[in-house]
Amino acid sequence: MNTRQQSLLERITIVPGLLNGKPTIRGLRFPVSDILELLSSGMSEVTILEQHPILEQDDIYAALLYASLKMRNTTIIHAA
């Protein structure tokens, strides 16, 4: 992992008692999952940042990197 990625991951915080320990952005009440849902709905980065001024562009990149790393270590089992 390069220094840029490490820096991005520092934006992801897990604080016991904050949103039930879900990963959030910079300790704010903004879960990583919300950013992923906004992106998956087709919302652009620019629109997300306009509608949520508390966020920064690197927060979006951090959420994507975090999700990518979590998926790398996930096994999906399909039931027949």
Secondary structure by P-SEA (a helix, b strand, c coil): ccaaaaaaaaaccccccccccccccccccccaaaaaaaaaacccaaaaaaacccccaaaaaaaaaaaaaaaaabbbbbcc
